[in-house]
């Protein structure tokens, strides 16, 4: 049992909450017993459908290209995350240590850098795309 004291518009009330069930609550207000019927709430279950975003059509074509057509070494995602920035484009000359892609993983921005000097031969991702670990991101030839 729980006891409460209220003052409403200058009037004092002592309320004792008794048994509570799914349908009723037994109350005593200033010594007077009451049984209060509770309204049943209709609870709707919400279903959330999670769908991974699809890469743009142009990127799908590059990803689907046979290995022989894309020459060079791919910089791969070290862990799952979301692409926040692509800092290079096809044809750019890059130096070892230059940032190619910014990957957000576990609420941290990670700069993914070139491992060697070369020319970007393919960019396989775009900003906002979700990638998994070992997904090729940029190819340097």
N, C-alpha and C positions, 0 to 999 in steps of 0.2 A: 504494500500500500504506500502511496505517496500523498503527502499533504501539501497544499498550497494555500497561500493567503493573498487575496487580491483586493484592491480598492478600485471600483469602477464608478465614475460619476459621484464620488464621495461615499458610496455604499461599500461596506466591508463584507467580503465573502471568504468563508473557509471551505475549501474544496478538498475532499478526500477521494482519490481515484482508487477504486476497488478492482474487481476482476475485469480483465480485458480479454475479449475473444475476437475472432474474425468479424463477428457481426454486431456485438454490443460492448458497451463499457458501463460498468456500475459506478455511479458517482453519488457522493453525499455532499450537498451544498447547504451550509449553515444548519446541519442536522437533518435535512430533508433528503431522503433517498430518491435517486433517479436512475432509470435505465435508458441509456442513449443508444439508439440504433445507428450504426455506421453505414454510410453509403458505400456501395461496392464500386470501386474504380475499375474501369476496363483497362487492363494493361496490355498494350500492344508490344510485341517483340519487334525490335528493329534489327534488320539484317543488313549488314554492311558488306558490300561486295568489293574486294580489292583486286584490281587488275593492273598489271604492270604496263607502263606506257610503251607503245610501239615506236621504234625509230622511224624517221621519215623515209619515204620511198627511195630517195637517192642513197641514203645510208644503207638501206637494206640491200640495194644492188651491190654496193661495195663490199658489204659483209658477206654476201652470197657469192662474190666473185671467186673463181678458182684460185688456189694458192699460187699458181704459176704466174698470174697476172699482177699480183701485188708483190713487188720485190722489196726486200729489206727486212729489218728487225722490228717487230711490233713491241711497243711499250704497252704493258698489260696492267690492268687494275690489280693492286696488291690486296684489296679487300672489297667487299660489296659497298656500294654507295651511289651517290647522285652526282652527275657531272654539273659543276657550278660554272666553269669557264673553260673554253677551248682557246688557247693562246696562239695557235699557229694555224696555217692553212696549207693546202697542197701547193708544193713548189717553194715553200719557205726554206731557207738555209738556216740550220740550227747548230748551236755549239753544245758540247758536253756540259751538262748542268743547267741548261736553259729550261725554264718551265714550259711544258707543253699543254698540260691539262690540270685543272684544279678539281679534285674529287672530294666531296663532302661525305665523310663516313663517321658514324658515332658522334655527330654534332661537331666535328672538327674538319677544317679545310686542310687538305693535303695537296701540296704541289708535287706533281709527277714530272720529273725532269728527264731530259734527254740523257741517255747513257753513253752517247758517242756523237761526234760531229757528223753532219750529213744533211740530206735534203728530205723534206717531208713528202712521201709518195702517196700517202692516204691518211685521211682523218675519218675514223670509223664511228665517231660518236658526236652528239650535239648537246648543247646546254639543256638541262632538265631531264636527260635520259638516265634511267636507273641501270646500273651495270652490276654484274656479279664478279666475284674474284676470278682472275685470269682472263677477263674479257679483253681482247685487243682493242686499244684506244687510238693509237697513232702509229703509223709505220714510217720508219726512217731508212732511207736507202743510201 
